[in-house]
């Protein structure tokens, strides 16, 4: 794609010092989206590929995506992880159709080109031609080099059981990519303990992929839209809150601590979602048991730019992977997990609290709904802007729910990468 | 000789559809026993024996809380649901309980939008006789639909 900077400026009119307004073309324009795929998803950024626990044995694989490209992640013969694009070197067939499984090799069904678990081309039928009447006919040219015609390999890094990949082999290390502060929060959850996969949820949300990142960089809505958060003190105005970004401001964490005391009336006056008298018929749904590794916050919501959210909300843990499908839609894949040393009660608790999250969740179903309504509003007003001025016009770290600083931070970085 | 009258099972099914499609969720809860559980789970998890469900109501209290949530706490786009359920196949039965399965399709209609196929799958039911009537001791909705179109708010 050859969209020039001057062309971008004609699509997006964004004044350099205007941080608190986001032009709506950023969410609906096809050319901008294509440029995002090139500059953000396929270059200079690490993408989430999965968890070690999903592919424990040699030959175990799963299919996922980075941006819109189909990627296979596999446990290779050395016990490490390889990842390559699901795209035959020959006729560019997306040859792997299973979601996951176990293979000792991958064979494209069209012409049976065969690849090993590292993505190297190992064989192809009639490479040296067919012997007919004593002479060789057809076949690949003599200078055809097998080693140069493997699958497109991704650079892969795993950290404490979480696998990331990039099409860009010149990318910085995953540790440098995250930065020290983010790495601390990452390692707090993934400290090397073995994970247990509890299951998946998949939803398609008719909104731009960035809206989902914004949603998890927006502590303001969480204490207003979500009755369960507000009423049970899981996330509300009186919850101690720490909002931090990496030096580039592309990643962020919202770390909150549950409020257990009665909330001061002035903090929730007029908040419609606060239901003082609401009592659960089955209180076991918020049977929260603090875990040793929490070390303070009861919730950490991490956004790893561009497309991964790591959720710890009390005892419920998940990765949420954003898979864009054009500017107007993305698939949202949830992987809930626990730890190998969880007892039965803790597993049951994690599963029960999962009712708050996912496509039906008490505090997540309506996030998807409002994102859809946002995109609807953007479509009819592409030359307009949305506002993110809560807490000022700058991109400093924050310490309360009434700020949109993390959203501004992400767009500061987005504008640098997109040269807008 | 079947111990359970298939007509009676069908009657329970049609009451179930009627309660949900007409949004009479209190009556929907009454179709379950006091120790019932209700699950909506992707086929992927079900087949891999992964325990996570999209909606996992393991007690009647949770079912009542969900109804409260649907009505009062979960903000969502208004929509209509329409269920179509196949005839049940009986897998196992004794004097007091029957395990049966049926295909289902749920259509969704949003305001000013055409009707769409919302969720398709199979019910796995454990039905018991209670006070002369049939009730669900458990209903597990295992859905084929690979992508939930944004959100599932109402029971399936």
Boltz contact constraints between the chains, C-beta under 6 A:
constraints:
  - contact:
      token1: [A, 198]
      token2: [B, 51]
      max_distance: 6.0
  - contact:
      token1: [A, 198]
      token2: [B, 52]
      max_distance: 6.0
  - contact:
      token1: [A, 199]
      token2: [B, 45]
      max_distance: 6.0
  - contact:
      token1: [A, 199]
      token2: [B, 50]
      max_distance: 6.0
  - contact:
      token1: [A, 199]
      token2: [B, 52]
      max_distance: 6.0
  - contact:
      token1: [A, 200]
      token2: [B, 44]
      max_distance: 6.0
  - contact:
      token1: [A, 201]
      token2: [B, 54]
      max_distance: 6.0
  - contact:
      token1: [A, 202]
      token2: [B, 147]
      max_distance: 6.0
  - contact:
      token1: [A, 203]
      token2: [B, 148]
      max_distance: 6.0
  - contact:
      token1: [A, 204]
      token2: [B, 147]
      max_distance: 6.0
  - contact:
      token1: [A, 205]
      token2: [B, 150]
      max_distance: 6.0
  - contact:
      token1: [A, 227]
      token2: [B, 73]
      max_distance: 6.0
  - contact:
      token1: [A, 280]
      token2: [B, 65]
      max_distance: 6.0
  - contact:
      token1: [A, 281]
      token2: [B, 61]
      max_distance: 6.0
  - contact:
      token1: [A, 281]
      token2: [B, 64]
      max_distance: 6.0
  - contact:
      token1: [A, 281]
      token2: [B, 65]
      max_distance: 6.0
  - contact:
      token1: [A, 282]
      token2: [B, 59]
      max_distance: 6.0
  - contact:
      token1: [A, 282]
      token2: [B, 61]
      max_distance: 6.0
  - contact:
      token1: [A, 282]
      token2: [B, 62]
      max_distance: 6.0
  - contact:
      token1: [A, 282]
      token2: [B, 65]
      max_distance: 6.0
  - contact:
      token1: [A, 336]
      token2: [B, 52]
      max_distance: 6.0
  - contact:
      token1: [A, 351]
      token2: [B, 51]
      max_distance: 6.0
  - contact:
      token1: [A, 355]
      token2: [B, 56]
      max_distance: 6.0
  - contact:
      token1: [A, 358]
      token2: [B, 54]
      max_distance: 6.0
  - contact:
      token1: [A, 359]
      token2: [B, 54]
      max_distance: 6.0
  - contact:
      token1: [A, 359]
      token2: [B, 148]
      max_distance: 6.0
  - contact:
      token1: [A, 359]
      token2: [B, 151]
      max_distance: 6.0
  - contact:
      token1: [A, 359]
      token2: [B, 152]
      max_distance: 6.0
  - contact:
      token1: [A, 360]
      token2: [B, 54]
      max_distance: 6.0
  - contact:
      token1: [A, 360]
      token2: [B, 55]
      max_distance: 6.0
  - contact:
      token1: [A, 360]
      token2: [B, 152]
      max_distance: 6.0
  - contact:
      token1: [A, 362]
      token2: [B, 69]
      max_distance: 6.0
  - contact:
      token1: [A, 365]
      token2: [B, 74]
      max_distance: 6.0
  - contact:
      token1: [A, 365]
      token2: [B, 151]
      max_distance: 6.0
  - contact:
      token1: [A, 366]
      token2: [B, 74]
      max_distance: 6.0
  - contact:
      token1: [A, 366]
      token2: [B, 75]
      max_distance: 6.0
  - contact:
      token1: [A, 368]
      token2: [B, 150]
      max_distance: 6.0
  - contact:
      token1: [A, 368]
      token2: [B, 151]
      max_distance: 6.0
  - contact:
      token1: [A, 369]
      token2: [B, 76]
      max_distance: 6.0
  - contact:
      token1: [A, 369]
      token2: [B, 77]
      max_distance: 6.0
  - contact:
      token1: [A, 369]
      token2: [B, 151]
      max_distance: 6.0
  - contact:
      token1: [A, 372]
      token2: [B, 150]
      max_distance: 6.0
